[in-house]
Every structure is written in structure tokens, then in C-alpha cells.
Amino acid sequence: MKETSSTSEDSGIKNLAKKYKGQIGIGLLVLYVFLLGLGTIGEIWEIEWILDLPLFRPPGKY
């Protein structure tokens, strides 16, 4: 029976993050640009379903 401690799990996550650092960064950049473009399109053409997404709602509007 194999027991894993939190330190070995943490080091596994760190090793995984080191190994795929570039791919994670590119993925986050693509996600950011996609959301930025979606918000811009929603604002320019006033597309309500985009503007009603929780991410793009102004503070206080529920």
C-alpha cells in the first residue's frame, strides 16, 4: 500500500508546473485575449447576452 503525504503531492504539482510552464502561460494568454475580445465585441455591438455574463457585469448589478 502506497501512502502519499502532502509534501510529495506538492512537489509533484511543482514538477508538473515546471515541466509545462510554457504551455500553461500560452494557455492563459489565449484565454485572456479571448475574454478581452469577447468583452470588446459585447461593448461595441451591445450584445446583451455577452454583457449579461457574470464576468462582464458591472459591480452591483445582479
C-alpha positions, 0 to 999 in steps of 0.5 A, spaced: 500 500 500 502 506 497 501 512 502 502 519 499 503 525 504 502 532 502 509 534 501 510 529 495 503 531 492 506 538 492 512 537 489 509 533 484 504 539 482 511 543 482 514 538 477 508 538 473 508 546 473 515 546 471 515 541 466 509 545 462 510 552 464 510 554 457 504 551 455 500 553 461 502 561 460 500 560 452 494 557 455 492 563 459 494 568 454 489 565 449 484 565 454 485 572 456 485 575 449 479 571 448 475 574 454 478 581 452 475 580 445 469 577 447 468 583 452 470 588 446 465 585 441 459 585 447 461 593 448 461 595 441 455 591 438 451 591 445 450 584 445 446 583 451 447 576 452 455 577 452 454 583 457 449 579 461 455 574 463 457 574 470 464 576 468 462 582 464 457 585 469 458 591 472 459 591 480 452 591 483 448 589 478 445 582 479 
